[in-house]
Amino acid sequence: MTIAKAPLLERDRTHETRCECGQLIAKVCGEGLELKCKRCKRIVVIPFSSIEGWGAAST
């Protein structure tokens, strides 16, 4: 399994992270990180407040 990071400029402009193949991996929305389940297609939002260390990098 290979983990690829989206180019920084692309991620900042669109607030999306995509795989090299173009598949959407995650999207930043107002409430948190938005992920789509590949099996049932539900969209799940993980609130920023529940992500450990989310604000630590910016301080």
HELIX and SHEET records of a PDB file:
HELIX    1   1 LEU A    8  THR A   14  1                                   7    
HELIX    2   2 PHE A   48  SER A   50  5                                   3    
HELIX    3   3 ALA A   56  SER A   58  5                                   3    
SHEET    1   A 4 GLU A  16  ARG A  18  0                                        
SHEET    2   A 4 LEU A  24  VAL A  28 -1                                        
SHEET    3   A 4 GLY A  32  LYS A  36 -1                                        
SHEET    4   A 4 ILE A  43  PRO A  47 -1                                        
END                                                                             
